[in-house]
């Protein structure tokens, strides 16, 4: 199955709107997606188990060491990681820090004005230069990861969209 991606920002009943709420252009929706990724640090990564049931984990991510790369990396234990698999990452503005969260804007996390983002793609272990880039990005945003026990078998994984 080919890799594909989906961005879900805001929602509204199909009969109520013809474009994303609150009437964003495609460019504005993409900018919101980049903003929430750059300002977030973690999300829910969901894959399907061998029996087809969804499995979610809260995972920290990074999209770049100093500047965003547009690539999403995770530090995952190889033993519990799926082989290359379809996956989705869900992030909510409600989970951001106190100055940019929905609480700061006095909106409920379910309020359509509180941004939500789901990105779908293929999750696989990064290799070669991608693994080096992924570790650098992850360790820059989450410095404690660099000191996690090597005996646990952590590796950089990338969600390719």
VEXMARSE-910002 format. One record per residue: residue number from 1; x, y, z of N, C-alpha, C, O in turn. Coordinates in steps of 0.001 Angstrom, whole numbers. Each point is the difference from the previous one (the first is absolute). Layout:
N
{pt NUM {X Y Z} {X Y Z} {X Y Z} {X Y Z}}
...
This chain:
161
{pt 1 {851 -1181 0} {-851 1181 0} {890 1236 0} {944 87 786}}
{pt 2 {-1228 832 -1631} {805 1212 -103} {-166 860 1245} {-1048 -8 646}}
{pt 3 {2088 737 -329} {-44 919 1132} {-906 1180 -346} {52 511 -1118}}
{pt 4 {-865 -84 2049} {-864 1152 -220} {-164 743 1295} {249 -539 1078}}
{pt 5 {-664 1766 -1185} {-162 803 1210} {-1325 728 -24} {-569 270 -1058}}
{pt 6 {98 36 2240} {-1237 735 158} {197 1011 1109} {556 -328 1048}}
{pt 7 {-1002 1544 -1264} {23 1024 1029} {-1433 277 393} {-837 287 -855}}
{pt 8 {549 -370 2129} {-1315 333 500} {160 1156 971} {526 -178 1098}}
{pt 9 {-969 1344 -1491} {31 1172 864} {-1419 525 99} {-577 423 -1002}}
{pt 10 {19 -445 2176} {-1346 469 256} {-1005 -956 -621} {373 -874 -783}}
{pt 11 {-1612 1030 1118} {-1032 -839 -575} {-1317 749 -27} {-199 964 739}}
{pt 12 {-696 -1419 -1600} {-1348 556 -49} {-881 -1007 -719} {508 -807 -779}}
{pt 13 {-1815 829 1016} {-884 -923 -696} {107 206 -1513} {150 1125 -476}}
{pt 14 {-229 -2221 -262} {144 91 -1454} {-1016 939 -621} {301 669 -989}}
{pt 15 {-1493 -607 1549} {-1025 865 -567} {222 1465 347} {-609 883 -604}}
{pt 16 {1490 -618 1586} {159 1373 477} {1136 750 -669} {63 1226 90}}
{pt 17 {836 -1936 -762} {1118 732 -588} {523 -698 -1238} {-126 -1215 -147}}
{pt 18 {697 1977 -715} {607 -510 -1213} {1518 72 73} {683 -542 -869}}
{pt 19 {-149 1196 1883} {1441 110 182} {309 -96 1486} {-907 102 826}}
{pt 20 {2210 -303 -462} {332 -196 1420} {-473 1162 876} {118 1165 -381}}
{pt 21 {-653 -1495 1553} {-403 1001 980} {1239 631 578} {942 -760 224}}
{pt 22 {-811 1998 42} {-975 1047 -312} {296 647 -1342} {506 1121 -58}}
{pt 23 {-809 -1800 -978} {147 470 -1378} {1444 372 -317} {279 1099 -480}}
{pt 24 {621 -2013 749} {1411 205 -280} {319 -357 -1441} {-633 -870 -598}}
{pt 25 {1604 1544 64} {544 -407 -1285} {884 -1225 247} {358 -290 1142}}
{pt 26 {-16 -412 -2193} {899 -1151 136} {1346 451 564} {612 -710 797}}
{pt 27 {-155 1887 -1211} {1266 536 500} {-66 292 1492} {957 -271 725}}
{pt 28 {-2075 819 -259} {-155 293 1437} {-64 -1293 807} {562 -72 1093}}
{pt 29 {-1237 -946 -1614} {-67 -1283 703} {1391 -620 92} {361 -547 1042}}
{pt 30 {422 623 -2115} {1367 -534 15} {869 767 991} {815 -596 704}}
{pt 31 {-985 1909 -648} {764 813 953} {-363 -370 1439} {876 -76 862}}
{pt 32 {-2169 -153 -601} {-419 -436 1332} {624 -1346 351} {423 -209 1137}}
{pt 33 {-363 -700 -2099} {602 -1315 237} {1478 157 350} {480 -617 951}}
{pt 34 {239 1436 -1710} {1420 228 300} {169 635 1378} {932 -345 727}}
{pt 35 {-1814 1260 -364} {78 683 1294} {-200 -980 1150} {757 21 970}}
{pt 36 {-1781 -888 -1071} {-282 -912 1109} {1125 -1026 149} {329 -385 1122}}
{pt 37 {265 -63 -2226} {1123 -938 83} {1208 682 633} {650 -570 876}}
{pt 38 {-350 1789 -1320} {1167 718 527} {-139 337 1474} {999 40 718}}
{pt 39 {-2211 203 -256} {-216 396 1393} {-301 -1166 923} {56 149 1221}}
{pt 40 {-370 -1294 -1776} {-282 -1176 812} {1271 -792 258} {1045 272 -590}}
{pt 41 {-1143 -1242 1466} {1142 -858 315} {-411 -1470 50} {853 -887 -37}}
{pt 42 {-2151 630 121} {-470 -1373 102} {-1388 -125 -611} {-709 986 -204}}
{pt 43 {350 -2227 -78} {-1323 -270 -536} {-335 -1460 191} {762 -744 617}}
{pt 44 {-1900 333 -1145} {-428 -1396 61} {331 -651 -1336} {-530 398 -1037}}
{pt 45 {1405 -1399 1063} {346 -741 -1207} {-798 -1294 13} {99 -786 942}}
{pt 46 {-883 565 -1980} {-873 -1164 -78} {405 -870 -1182} {208 484 -1112}}
{pt 47 {-102 -1786 1383} {233 -1004 -1035} {-1041 -1096 206} {-779 44 953}}
{pt 48 {772 -1019 -1846} {-895 -1140 154} {805 -1196 477} {1095 -264 -497}}
{pt 49 {-1653 -465 1475} {660 -1208 503} {-130 -1108 -1035} {-678 163 -1014}}
{pt 50 {1335 -1295 1277} {-65 -1129 -923} {-1420 -514 -188} {-326 -552 -1051}}
{pt 51 {-531 729 2072} {-1389 -447 -136} {-926 1099 -514} {-1216 -182 -50}}
{pt 52 {1797 1329 -334} {-780 1072 -609} {-568 1022 957} {-692 924 -429}}
{pt 53 {966 -1064 1715} {-504 962 983} {924 1214 56} {1218 -156 -91}}
{pt 54 {-1768 1362 238} {861 1181 110} {766 12 1313} {-543 -349 1048}}
{pt 55 {1810 753 -1109} {847 142 1184} {595 1402 -26} {608 401 -993}}
{pt 56 {-780 335 2070} {535 1363 81} {1019 105 1115} {-111 -658 1035}}
{pt 57 {1094 1489 -1263} {1001 326 1013} {193 1507 5} {-96 652 -1040}}
{pt 58 {366 -111 2206} {422 1390 75} {1495 -1 -284} {771 -628 726}}
{pt 59 {-359 1332 -1782} {1411 51 -369} {443 1436 -237} {-726 812 -575}}
{pt 60 {1932 -526 1032} {627 1284 -314} {476 -62 -1441} {327 -1075 -504}}
{pt 61 {-285 2218 -158} {462 53 -1386} {869 1232 -197} {64 879 861}}
{pt 62 {597 -830 -1997} {723 1200 -412} {-35 84 -1515} {28 -1016 -695}}
{pt 63 {-91 2230 200} {28 220 -1444} {1253 756 -423} {79 478 -1131}}
{pt 64 {894 -364 2018} {1253 655 -370} {778 443 1219} {-577 292 1048}}
{pt 65 {1901 -244 -1192} {859 393 1120} {-70 1500 252} {-215 428 1134}}
{pt 66 {394 368 -2171} {-33 1463 158} {-1129 634 -789} {-612 970 446}}
{pt 67 {342 -1513 -1607} {-1094 493 -826} {-835 -1197 -454} {527 -1102 -155}}
{pt 68 {-1811 1312 -55} {-854 -1107 -431} {465 -574 -1344} {377 736 -912}}
{pt 69 {-416 -2067 818} {394 -675 -1237} {-1205 -493 -787} {125 -360 -1170}}
{pt 70 {-1292 341 1808} {-1168 -572 -642} {-45 -1514 145} {-872 -651 -575}}
{pt 71 {1795 89 1331} {73 -1438 232} {-231 -254 1484} {532 724 841}}
{pt 72 {-1318 -1742 -510} {-333 -306 1386} {758 -1232 473} {-98 -1078 -587}}
{pt 73 {868 1268 1681} {801 -1077 568} {-456 -321 1416} {-464 873 733}}
{pt 74 {608 -2162 -357} {-363 -508 1319} {1149 -883 479} {738 -555 -814}}
{pt 75 {-585 424 2132} {1009 -881 591} {-763 -1151 630} {-659 179 1024}}
{pt 76 {739 -1354 -1623} {-847 -1131 361} {864 -1218 289} {1031 -195 -644}}
{pt 77 {-1439 -624 1607} {696 -1265 253} {-292 -956 -1154} {-1157 -258 -331}}
{pt 78 {2213 -260 -269} {-165 -899 -1149} {-887 -1200 336} {-805 -420 -831}}
{pt 79 {941 -133 2032} {-738 -1213 367} {-1510 197 -81} {-713 -932 -373}}
{pt 80 {215 2092 705} {-1436 238 -11} {-484 710 -1243} {-1192 276 -138}}
{pt 81 {2111 24 -772} {-365 786 -1180} {-540 -901 -1098} {481 -1118 -192}}
{pt 82 {-1476 1607 -523} {-502 -782 -1120} {990 37 -1163} {797 930 -121}}
{pt 83 {-857 -1953 -731} {756 60 -1252} {-570 1197 -763} {-996 570 444}}
{pt 84 {1575 -172 -1552} {-630 1126 -689} {-1514 -199 -25} {-506 -1016 -477}}
{pt 85 {-191 2007 999} {-1446 -138 171} {-697 1332 -227} {583 1067 191}}
{pt 86 {-1831 -1151 -599} {-823 1206 -74} {-171 532 1414} {-211 -765 941}}
{pt 87 {303 2069 -802} {-104 622 1319} {-597 1386 -135} {7 592 -1079}}
{pt 88 {-522 -83 2184} {-475 1380 28} {486 661 1286} {68 -628 1056}}
{pt 89 {264 1901 -1171} {396 816 1141} {-1075 1059 189} {-337 731 -931}}
{pt 90 {-201 -653 2149} {-1017 999 318} {552 944 1057} {508 -432 1035}}
{pt 91 {-614 1721 -1311} {473 1056 902} {-1154 986 195} {-755 268 -935}}
{pt 92 {623 263 2138} {-1023 999 281} {647 1256 569} {948 -71 781}}
{pt 93 {-1469 1198 -1180} {458 1269 565} {-210 5 1509} {714 697 722}}
{pt 94 {-1687 -1467 -239} {-278 -63 1435} {1204 -512 786} {125 289 1189}}
{pt 95 {762 -1048 -1838} {1160 -569 681} {1225 909 -28} {1035 -352 567}}
{pt 96 {-1129 1499 -1207} {1146 902 -77} {200 719 1324} {-810 -125 919}}
{pt 97 {1902 880 -834} {304 689 1260} {-1064 1040 339} {-859 316 -823}}
{pt 98 {925 199 2016} {-1056 871 525} {-178 1313 -759} {-1030 653 163}}
{pt 99 {1989 -246 -979} {-157 1273 -716} {-637 -168 -1369} {-501 970 -569}}
{pt 100 {510 -2194 26} {-563 -213 -1338} {-1117 -1030 -15} {-535 -311 -1064}}
{pt 101 {173 -225 2228} {-1003 -1061 50} {-1414 557 -136} {-217 1212 -22}}
{pt 102 {-720 -2122 -68} {-1409 401 -52} {-433 641 1313} {-858 883 7}}
{pt 103 {1448 -1322 1107} {-291 635 1290} {342 1485 -42} {-765 831 490}}
{pt 104 {1922 -494 -1081} {403 1403 -88} {-1001 794 -829} {-241 1178 268}}
{pt 105 {-341 -1821 -1271} {-996 673 -846} {-1406 -124 571} {-967 475 -597}}
{pt 106 {861 -1117 1757} {-1285 -211 670} {-994 -750 -888} {-1179 345 -79}}
{pt 107 {1698 -1388 -592} {-872 -859 -790} {132 -1432 503} {1053 -406 491}}
{pt 108 {-2115 -334 -617} {-13 -1405 378} {803 -795 -1033} {-4 362 -1177}}
{pt 109 {693 -1433 1583} {759 -782 -972} {-838 -528 -1169} {538 -242 -1081}}
{pt 110 {-1838 62 1282} {-850 -491 -1080} {-528 1134 -885} {-541 -260 -1074}}
{pt 111 {689 1493 1508} {-450 1157 -774} {688 -13 -1368} {1211 -212 -60}}
{pt 112 {-1929 428 -1021} {616 -16 -1329} {1150 1012 -162} {853 -169 -871}}
{pt 113 {-832 1209 1701} {1090 982 -105} {1285 -484 653} {1053 610 -188}}
{pt 114 {-1119 -1699 955} {1187 -613 606} {556 -980 -1035} {-616 -1028 -280}}
{pt 115 {1767 1346 -278} {539 -771 -1119} {297 -1442 378} {481 -296 1094}}
{pt 116 {-782 -585 -2031} {314 -1419 109} {629 -416 -1314} {-330 540 -1056}}
{pt 117 {1231 -1494 1124} {694 -422 -1211} {208 -1503 54} {458 -529 1013}}
{pt 118 {-788 -155 -2082} {325 -1418 -151} {766 -154 -1295} {-457 417 -1065}}
{pt 119 {1642 -1028 1169} {840 -242 -1167} {115 -1505 -161} {303 -711 958}}
{pt 120 {-544 227 -2163} {70 -1438 -258} {1134 -291 -963} {288 787 -902}}
{pt 121 {352 -1934 1107} {1082 -396 -880} {505 -1372 364} {-731 -813 565}}
{pt 122 {1992 552 -891} {629 -1279 303} {1107 218 1018} {889 826 -209}}
{pt 123 {-942 -1569 1315} {1014 77 1050} {1019 -1102 -236} {-354 -1174 -110}}
{pt 124 {1632 1564 34} {1072 -981 -195} {1255 491 697} {176 1199 216}}
{pt 125 {693 -2135 135} {1271 371 613} {826 786 -1013} {129 -396 -1159}}
{pt 126 {425 1510 1614} {860 818 -858} {1368 -679 -113} {486 -604 956}}
{pt 127 {117 713 -2128} {1324 -584 -220} {918 1044 -628} {-461 989 -569}}
{pt 128 {1765 -1225 682} {995 871 -640} {-103 1444 451} {-95 288 1194}}
{pt 129 {115 624 -2171} {-63 1434 296} {-1299 388 696} {-13 911 828}}
{pt 130 {-1076 -1594 -1159} {-1285 307 647} {62 -317 1491} {-556 742 809}}
{pt 131 {1228 -1841 -433} {133 -344 1416} {836 1042 732} {-321 380 1126}}
{pt 132 {1393 82 -1766} {848 1039 596} {-781 1295 173} {54 624 1060}}
{pt 133 {-782 -218 -2099} {-824 1211 62} {-1082 -152 1068} {-252 926 770}}
{pt 134 {-380 -2086 -728} {-1063 -236 972} {488 92 1436} {-637 643 834}}
{pt 135 {1764 -1282 -542} {547 67 1364} {391 1428 360} {-271 449 1114}}
{pt 136 {897 264 -2028} {383 1395 278} {-1236 843 292} {4 807 930}}
{pt 137 {-1054 -989 -1714} {-1234 762 200} {-648 -361 1332} {-427 881 747}}
{pt 138 {357 -2170 -452} {-627 -449 1249} {784 453 1219} {-591 480 967}}
{pt 139 {1916 -623 -993} {819 366 1151} {23 1510 212} {175 459 1129}}
{pt 140 {-347 320 -2194} {-52 1457 148} {-1294 425 707} {23 874 866}}
{pt 141 {-1131 -1486 -1231} {-1277 384 600} {-256 -710 1323} {-672 544 877}}
{pt 142 {1204 -1755 -727} {-212 -812 1204} {1355 -496 501} {327 -1170 -195}}
{pt 143 {480 2038 843} {1373 -351 384} {125 -1255 868} {1013 -694 -84}}
{pt 144 {-1990 390 894} {80 -1185 864} {90 -1289 -810} {567 -982 479}}
{pt 145 {-1107 963 -1685} {27 -1210 -825} {1424 -482 -268} {239 -1203 -112}}
{pt 146 {697 2127 9} {1394 -367 -287} {595 -858 1108} {1014 -666 -209}}
{pt 147 {-1631 677 1376} {526 -726 1156} {-836 -1232 353} {240 -639 1025}}
{pt 148 {-1215 307 -1863} {-799 -1191 265} {878 -1237 -205} {890 8 -851}}
{pt 149 {-1133 -1068 1622} {867 -1193 -66} {67 -618 -1396} {-1030 -279 -613}}
{pt 150 {2245 69 118} {166 -630 -1313} {-497 -1443 28} {-383 -541 -1037}}
{pt 151 {387 -85 2210} {-462 -1385 106} {-1493 -150 -311} {-479 -1116 -201}}
{pt 152 {-253 2225 161} {-1431 -55 -308} {-265 -6 -1500} {-1140 -180 -430}}
{pt 153 {2188 376 -367} {-134 -113 -1450} {-774 1111 -676} {-732 -257 -957}}
{pt 154 {875 1494 1432} {-690 1120 -646} {622 288 -1364} {1207 -146 -192}}
{pt 155 {-2052 557 -747} {460 378 -1337} {-895 1119 -514} {-1144 152 428}}
{pt 156 {1686 621 -1348} {-783 1054 -630} {-922 -628 -1044} {429 -800 -832}}
{pt 157 {-1701 1181 897} {-989 -429 -981} {-546 1266 -670} {-34 1071 606}}
{pt 158 {-390 -1212 -1860} {-536 1138 -735} {-1399 -338 -492} {-265 -1115 -451}}
{pt 159 {-628 2103 546} {-1334 -125 -574} {46 656 -1368} {-38 1226 -105}}
{pt 160 {119 -2027 -935} {82 521 -1373} {-1412 202 -533} {-816 -921 9}}
{pt 161 {541 2121 -467} {-1341 308 -511} {-14 46 -1503} {-1047 245 -600}}
